[in-house]
Amino acid sequence: MLTQVMLASERAVSRKFSRTYYWSPALSQTVNALHYWKLILKKAKGGLVSEKKLDSLKKPADMVVISHHLKEARANLKLHQEHHSQLREEHLQVLAEAKCWIGPPTS
């Protein structure tokens, strides 16, 4: 119930990044992974890519085959986009549980 209330209020007030998909940490990470591997591919083809930009997106990753990781990132993004509602609901549920566990603020 609390999750549904949070989703409804979020829809009414603002949007995070997309009008199509609800934001969740998992979806955000897959988008960053896709951007990272696209930049790696661009750099491998001789394109100019800022090391600062790569570092900001870089996660500990196995650098075996660039095209494999790019395909995997696209597949993960598609999977997370298909389940964006469920991922957002799970994220909000974790937040709601954390708020209940911590308890109300004390003055």
C-alpha positions, 0 to 999 in steps of 0.5 A: 500500500505504501509503495503504491502511494509513493508511486502515485505521488511521484507520478503526480509531482515529477519525473526523474529521467524518462517519461517511458520508464520508471527510475530505479537503481538497477535501470540507472546502472544498466544505462550507465553500463551501456554508455560506458561500453559505447564510449569504449567502442568509440575509443577503440575505433579511434574516436576521442573520448575523455578519460574523465568521462570514462572514469565517471562511468567505469565500474569494476568490469572484465575488459575481455571483449568490447562487443560482447559487453556492449551486447550484454549491456543492451540486453540488460537495458532491454530487460530492465526497461521491460520490467521498469515498473516492478524494479521501481516498486521493489526500490520503493518497497526497500525505501519504505521498509528502511523508513519504517525500520529507522522509525519516525524522526525524534525532536 
